[in-house]
Amino acid sequence: MTTMKKSVSGAGRGRPRQFDRDAALGQALALFWRHGYESTSVAALTEAMAITAPSLYAAFGSKEQLFYEAVDRYAETHGALLYGPLEAGGSARDAVHGLLAGAAALFSAKGSPAGCFLMSGTSCSADCAYIEDTLRLRRREKEQAMQARIEAGIAAGELPAGADAAALARFFNAVMQGMSMQARDGATRAALEGLAEMAMLAWPAPPARPAKAARTKAPQRV
């Protein structure tokens, strides 16, 4: 079945120009990802999206609304792939290890901006602090999802009953934030994978299994 691409008419003199809205949104995501919200101008967006400013406002409403759509697009694509291990089967350790390994691959992937979109280049001035609040909420949601997966592992007996799921989630989330920054500074996938493996050394050892009671042999009859 062929999927029809949604196109939008652009404003301007003469015949309206059609453009692929999904492709334009992808270009906007890449630009926001690379430069952050505040540093990305409308002029830069229209150039990257190959549309006029009136077309941008007609299709997306505003720069702010375009950014929110870009956040959703990231969540549906790169984010879904990145956090997929938390929903997969296997142990909690496998899930977190898979998350870090996936981060090493995504953050250093060729063809995409380095690092994590939700973690990179998001600082804003007081005039657009609401943008940072939105991203902070998204990051918190992801940390809570990791915490819930670790709590499930504790309940299943994979980790000691006294393990602090919230602290572990904060730690591994901080590792991912560091990996994102390292990627922005040019770290290779191999280097990021090394960080992931080092971080997993902090994973609590599984609870010791109770020793089986030795069977007492019955006395032999003489």
GIGIZI-V736217 format. One record per backbone hydrogen bond with DSSP energy under -1.0 kcal/mol. CO is the residue of the C=O (numbers start at 1). NH is the residue of the N-H. If there is no record, write none. Layout:
CO_NH, CO_NH
This chain:
6_21, 8_19, 17_10, 19_8, 20_24, 21_25, 22_26, 23_27, 24_28, 25_29, 26_30, 27_31, 28_32, 29_33, 30_34, 31_35, 32_36, 37_40, 41_45, 42_46, 43_47, 44_48, 45_49, 46_51, 52_56, 53_57, 54_58, 55_59, 56_60, 57_61, 62_66, 63_67, 64_68, 65_69, 66_70, 67_71, 68_72, 69_73, 70_74, 71_75, 72_76, 73_77, 74_79, 77_81, 78_82, 79_83, 83_86, 84_87, 91_95, 92_96, 93_97, 94_98, 95_99, 96_100, 97_101, 98_102, 99_103, 100_104, 101_105, 102_106, 103_107, 106_109, 107_115, 109_112, 116_120, 125_128, 126_129, 128_131, 129_133, 130_134, 131_135, 132_136, 133_137, 134_138, 135_139, 136_140, 137_141, 138_142, 139_143, 140_144, 141_145, 142_146, 143_147, 144_148, 145_149, 146_150, 147_151, 148_152, 149_153, 150_154, 151_155, 152_156, 153_158, 154_157, 160_163, 163_165, 164_168, 165_169, 166_170, 167_171, 168_172, 169_173, 170_174, 171_175, 172_176, 173_177, 174_178, 175_179, 176_180, 177_181, 178_182, 179_183, 180_184, 181_185, 182_187, 183_186, 188_192, 189_193, 190_194, 191_195, 192_196, 193_197, 194_198, 195_199, 196_200, 198_201, 199_202, 200_203
